């Protein structure tokens, strides 16, 4: 067997599935560099992005296209410290294996060695007892076995990683005090186990994640880990390679856990800082940062409540007020970011004995599922309604009845969310090719269910087109939520348009104060 395109696709899918099944156990190990309990989820989301990209390639795609898609998707979709490092591992493997597949284990050993070098270079202050140590041991074990076939080399790499994983507890004080192995390293072991499974065609019944060591000595009385920086800042950066050295120095002065991966003009930057604005300004000085995510790292504890509750996630003040008025407890997130897993899980645990979660954004859905899974361990009944937009969340809240049986209430809310089509307007920030043609900076995009449906130069005109298209299949209630940058009177003008063209439709007008979207639209 060789690591051809088909094998790579199967590996990525199996690794994503394996991390999906083990992410809760890996999250529970997470004490370094920050005990925010989301390493397993971050690794899962990173590999899932790679698997989806590989799976979306046309039949017949070769090794070069497949590895390019995998490494690029992992770079763009990387989450957290370990996810960013793992994306660099995939990039390093792609550098070696993106050429036509080579037989035997030598190519895999060379790829893992190159990946180890790149990953360690990406971390500003490498620490032993982490994913970097385990990757290095896996590469060394693969090199020692590279005279065998591919299956033997893959198995040797996975076994070497497992041996190194057990040693991480003794290599890092914070792991020893907590009685755990490194969470990121545990996730890498799952990924390498999946690779060995694919090339040997021997699939384990389960993927082992070591539990917390029984009887581990507690920290000395009065000992507490320093809280560290308050914010995790991540962004993609378009910048020339020469600008990254100065960026690293600036970010290193600002905080810790600095990892910068990528190359050829596109970088993924991760750092923990107290001054998030300064970290973003450093990116602006180096190039063009985008997909900026800022998350607060230290969640405050809450006392649990009795009864049933609904948790909704939003970034906008007006939307938060609407959701709270409709009966939800709101978890705030930064614009363009997802809330920290620990914060969302803590909010769910504190909300009640029965909790319904409304993600209200596609990017939050997987995180909400992970947070709910963690909260279920506390004995609560948790359900995630797959609302992908705020208008769907509001529709679900409109039918929420805390006096109904929990299962019946969840079904009713899910049906209401699913029966609500959603659209929005946004202004293009850069030139791009869409499904309806080329857009340029400043163009107004009208999107329906996440896909661009129309492009124009006037907000009201584009909004009318989107509304007419969404109502072409019928509808009884239209919800219009104006954003912070909406033209004055936009919602009222659209209400007049609906009265003229769709007189039987009921219209609700609200101020959401969202920054990115001039208008959110719901049709029920």
Residue pairs with C-beta under 8 A, 6 or more apart in sequence:
1 7
1 149
1 150
1 151
1 199
2 101
2 102
2 103
2 150
3 63
3 97
3 101
3 107
3 108
3 150
3 199
4 63
4 101
5 57
5 61
5 62
5 63
5 65
5 66
7 198
7 199
8 54
8 63
8 66
8 67
8 70
8 97
9 51
9 54
9 55
9 57
9 66
10 198
11 194
11 195
11 198
12 47
12 50
12 51
12 54
12 55
12 70
13 51
13 54
13 55
14 194
14 197
14 198
14 203
15 47
15 51
15 190
15 191
15 194
15 195
16 44
16 47
16 48
16 50
16 51
18 190
18 191
18 193
18 194
18 207
19 26
19 40
19 43
19 44
19 47
19 48
19 187
19 190
19 191
20 44
20 48
21 206
21 207
22 40
22 187
22 190
22 207
22 209
23 40
23 41
23 43
23 44
23 370
23 373
24 40
24 370
24 373
24 374
24 377
25 40
25 186
25 209
25 211
26 39
26 40
26 43
26 183
26 186
26 187
26 190
26 209
27 37
27 38
27 39
27 40
27 41
27 183
27 341
27 370
27 374
28 37
28 212
29 39
29 40
29 180
29 181
29 182
29 183
29 186
29 209
29 210
29 212
30 36
30 37
30 38
30 39
30 40
30 183
31 174
31 175
31 178
31 180
31 183
32 127
32 130
32 172
32 174
32 175
32 182
32 183
33 81
33 127
33 228
33 256
33 257
33 272
34 228
34 232
34 257
34 272
34 297
35 225
36 297
36 299
36 340
36 341
36 342
37 341
37 342
37 345
37 374
38 79
38 80
38 340
38 341
38 342
38 370
39 80
39 81
39 82
39 183
39 184
39 187
40 183
40 187
40 370
41 79
41 341
41 366
41 367
41 370
42 78
42 79
42 80
42 81
42 82
42 83
43 79
43 80
43 82
43 83
43 86
43 184
43 187
43 191
44 366
44 370
45 77
45 79
45 83
45 366
45 367
46 74
46 77
46 78
46 79
46 83
46 84
46 86
46 87
47 74
47 86
47 191
48 77
48 366
49 73
49 74
49 76
49 77
49 78
50 69
50 70
50 71
50 73
50 74
50 77
50 90
52 73
53 69
53 70
53 72
53 73
54 66
54 69
54 70
54 73
56 69
57 65
57 66
57 69
61 69
62 100
63 97
63 98
63 99
63 100
63 101
64 98
64 99
67 93
67 94
67 97
67 98
68 94
68 98
70 90
70 94
71 87
71 90
71 91
71 93
71 94
74 86
74 87
74 90
74 91
75 87
75 91
75 261
75 262
75 266
75 268
76 236
76 268
76 291
77 83
77 87
78 84
78 86
78 87
78 234
78 261
78 268
78 270
79 234
80 232
80 270
81 184
81 257
81 259
81 270
82 131
82 183
82 184
82 187
84 122
84 234
84 259
84 261
84 268
84 270
85 119
85 122
85 123
85 131
85 132
85 184
85 259
85 261
86 131
86 184
86 187
86 188
86 191
87 261
87 268
88 115
88 118
88 119
88 122
88 259
88 261
88 262
89 115
89 116
89 118
89 119
89 135
89 188
90 115
91 115
91 118
91 261
91 262
91 263
92 111
92 114
92 115
92 116
92 117
92 118
92 119
93 111
93 112
93 114
93 115
95 111
95 114
95 118
96 107
96 110
96 111
96 114
97 107
97 108
97 111
101 107
103 150
104 146
104 148
104 149
104 150
104 153
105 142
105 145
105 146
105 147
105 148
105 149
105 150
105 151
105 152
105 153
105 154
105 156
106 146
106 147
106 153
108 142
108 146
108 150
108 153
108 154
108 157
109 139
109 142
109 143
109 145
109 146
109 153
109 157
110 146
112 135
112 138
112 139
112 142
112 143
112 157
113 139
113 142
113 143
115 135
115 139
116 132
116 135
116 136
116 138
116 139
118 261
119 131
119 132
119 135
119 261
120 126
120 132
120 136
122 259
122 260
122 261
123 132
123 258
123 259
124 248
124 251
124 252
124 258
124 259
124 260
125 252
125 256
125 258
126 132
127 172
128 171
128 172
129 167
129 168
129 169
129 170
129 171
129 172
129 175
129 182
129 185
130 168
130 172
130 182
130 184
130 185
131 182
131 184
131 185
131 187
131 188
133 164
133 167
133 168
133 171
133 182
133 185
134 161
134 164
134 165
134 168
134 182
134 185
134 188
134 189
135 161
135 188
136 164
137 160
137 161
137 163
137 164
138 157
138 158
138 160
138 161
138 164
138 188
138 192
139 157
140 160
141 156
141 157
141 159
141 160
141 161
141 163
142 153
142 154
142 156
142 157
142 160
144 156
145 152
145 153
145 155
145 156
145 157
146 153
148 156
150 199
151 196
151 199
151 200
154 192
154 195
154 196
154 199
154 200
155 196
155 200
157 192
157 195
157 196
158 189
158 192
158 193
158 195
158 196
161 185
161 188
161 189
161 192
162 189
162 208
164 185
165 181
165 182
165 185
165 186
165 189
165 210
166 181
166 210
168 175
168 181
168 182
168 185
169 175
169 176
169 179
169 180
169 181
169 213
170 176
172 182
174 225
175 181
175 182
176 216
177 216
177 217
177 218
177 219
178 212
178 216
179 212
179 213
179 214
179 215
179 216
179 217
180 210
180 212
180 213
180 216
181 210
186 209
186 210
189 208
190 207
190 209
193 204
193 207
193 208
194 207
196 202
197 203
197 204
227 298
228 256
228 272
228 297
229 255
229 256
229 257
229 272
229 273
229 274
229 297
230 273
230 274
230 296
230 297
230 298
231 272
231 273
231 274
231 276
231 279
231 294
231 295
231 296
231 297
232 257
232 270
232 271
232 272
232 293
232 294
232 295
232 297
232 340
233 269
233 270
233 271
233 272
233 273
233 276
233 279
233 280
233 292
233 293
233 294
234 268
234 269
234 270
234 271
234 291
234 292
234 293
235 268
235 269
235 280
235 283
235 289
235 290
235 291
235 292
235 293
236 266
236 267
236 268
236 269
236 289
236 290
236 291
237 247
237 262
237 266
237 267
237 268
237 269
237 283
237 286
237 287
237 288
237 289
237 290
238 265
238 266
238 267
238 287
238 288
238 290
239 247
239 265
239 267
239 283
239 286
239 287
239 288
240 265
240 287
241 263
241 264
241 265
243 286
243 287
244 260
244 267
244 286
246 285
246 286
247 260
247 269
247 282
247 283
247 285
247 286
248 258
248 260
250 282
250 285
251 258
251 260
251 269
251 271
251 273
251 279
251 282
252 258
254 271
254 273
254 274
254 275
254 278
254 279
254 282
255 271
255 272
255 273
255 274
255 279
256 271
256 272
257 270
257 271
257 272
258 270
258 271
259 269
259 270
259 271
260 267
260 268
260 269
260 270
261 267
261 268
262 268
269 283
269 289
271 279
272 297
273 279
276 294
280 289
280 292
280 294
283 289
283 292
290 429
291 336
292 336
292 337
293 334
293 336
293 337
293 338
294 334
294 337
295 333
295 334
295 337
295 338
295 339
295 340
295 343
296 340
296 343
297 340
299 340
299 342
299 343
299 346
300 346
301 346
302 346
302 347
302 349
302 350
303 350
304 349
304 350
304 351
304 352
305 350
305 351
305 352
306 352
306 353
307 352
307 353
307 354
307 402
308 352
308 353
308 354
308 355
308 356
308 402
308 406
308 409
309 329
309 351
309 352
309 354
309 355
309 356
310 327
310 328
310 329
310 355
310 356
310 357
310 358
310 397
310 400
311 328
311 329
311 330
311 331
311 344
311 347
311 348
311 351
311 355
311 356
311 357
311 358
312 323
312 328
312 329
312 330
312 331
312 357
312 358
312 360
312 393
312 397
313 330
313 331
313 332
313 333
313 339
313 344
313 358
313 359
313 360
313 361
313 364
313 368
314 320
314 323
314 330
314 332
314 333
314 360
314 390
315 332
315 333
315 334
315 335
315 336
315 337
315 514
315 515
316 335
316 483
316 484
316 512
316 513
316 514
316 515
317 513
318 481
318 510
318 511
318 512
318 513
318 514
319 390
319 481
319 512
319 513
319 514
320 330
320 332
322 390
322 394
322 481
322 510
322 512
323 330
323 358
323 390
323 393
323 394
323 397
324 330
326 394
326 397
326 398
326 400
327 397
327 400
328 358
328 393
328 397
329 347
329 351
331 339
331 343
331 344
331 347
332 339
333 339
333 364
335 515
335 516
336 516
338 361
338 363
338 364
338 367
339 364
339 367
341 367
341 370
341 371
341 374
344 367
344 368
344 371
345 370
345 371
345 374
345 375
348 355
348 357
348 371
348 372
348 375
348 380
348 382
349 375
349 378
349 380
352 380
353 380
353 381
354 380
354 381
354 382
354 406
355 372
355 375
355 380
355 381
355 382
355 383
356 383
356 384
356 385
356 396
356 400
356 409
356 410
356 413
357 368
357 371
357 372
357 382
357 383
357 384
357 385
358 385
358 387
358 392
358 393
358 396
358 397
358 417
359 365
359 367
359 368
359 384
359 386
359 387
359 388
360 387
360 388
360 389
360 390
360 392
360 393
361 388
361 389
362 388
362 450
365 384
365 386
365 388
368 384
369 384
372 382
372 383
372 384
375 382
376 382
381 406
383 406
383 410
385 393
385 396
385 410
385 413
385 414
385 417
386 414
386 417
386 418
387 393
387 396
387 417
388 422
388 450
389 420
389 422
389 424
389 520
389 522
390 481
390 512
390 514
390 520
391 420
391 422
391 479
391 481
391 520
391 521
391 522
392 417
392 418
392 420
392 422
392 522
393 417
394 479
394 522
395 416
395 417
395 419
395 420
395 479
395 522
395 524
396 413
396 414
396 416
396 417
397 413
398 416
399 412
399 413
399 415
399 416
400 409
400 412
400 413
401 409
401 412
402 409
404 412
416 524
419 524
420 522
420 523
420 524
421 448
421 449
421 470
421 475
421 522
421 523
421 524
422 448
422 449
422 520
422 521
422 522
422 523
423 446
423 447
423 448
423 449
423 453
423 466
423 467
423 470
423 520
423 521
423 522
423 523
424 447
424 517
424 519
424 520
424 521
425 444
425 445
425 446
425 447
425 459
425 462
425 463
425 466
425 517
425 518
425 519
425 521
426 444
426 445
426 447
426 516
426 517
426 518
427 442
427 443
427 444
427 445
427 485
427 518
428 439
428 440
428 441
428 442
428 443
428 444
428 445
429 441
430 441
431 438
431 439
431 440
431 441
432 438
432 439
433 439
434 445
434 452
434 455
435 451
435 452
436 452
436 453
436 454
436 455
437 455
439 445
439 452
439 455
442 457
443 455
443 456
443 457
444 455
444 456
444 457
444 458
444 459
444 461
444 462
444 518
445 452
445 454
445 455
445 462
446 452
446 453
446 454
446 455
446 456
446 462
446 463
446 465
446 466
447 453
447 466
448 466
448 469
448 470
453 465
453 466
453 469
454 462
454 465
454 466
454 469
455 462
456 462
456 465
459 486
459 487
459 490
459 518
459 519
460 487
460 490
460 493
460 494
463 490
463 494
463 519
463 521
464 494
464 497
466 521
467 478
467 494
467 497
467 498
467 521
467 523
468 501
470 521
470 523
471 478
471 502
471 505
471 523
475 502
475 505
475 523
475 524
476 504
476 505
476 506
476 524
477 505
477 506
477 507
477 508
477 522
477 523
477 524
478 498
478 502
478 505
478 506
478 507
478 508
478 521
478 522
478 523
478 524
479 507
479 508
479 510
479 520
479 521
479 522
479 523
479 524
480 491
480 494
480 495
480 507
480 508
480 509
480 510
480 519
480 520
480 521
481 510
481 511
481 512
481 514
481 519
481 520
481 521
481 522
482 490
482 491
482 509
482 510
482 511
482 512
482 518
482 519
483 512
483 513
483 514
483 515
483 516
483 517
483 518
483 519
483 520
484 513
484 514
484 515
485 515
485 518
486 518
486 519
487 518
490 518
490 519
491 509
491 510
491 519
492 509
494 519
495 507
495 509
498 505
498 507
499 507
512 520
514 520
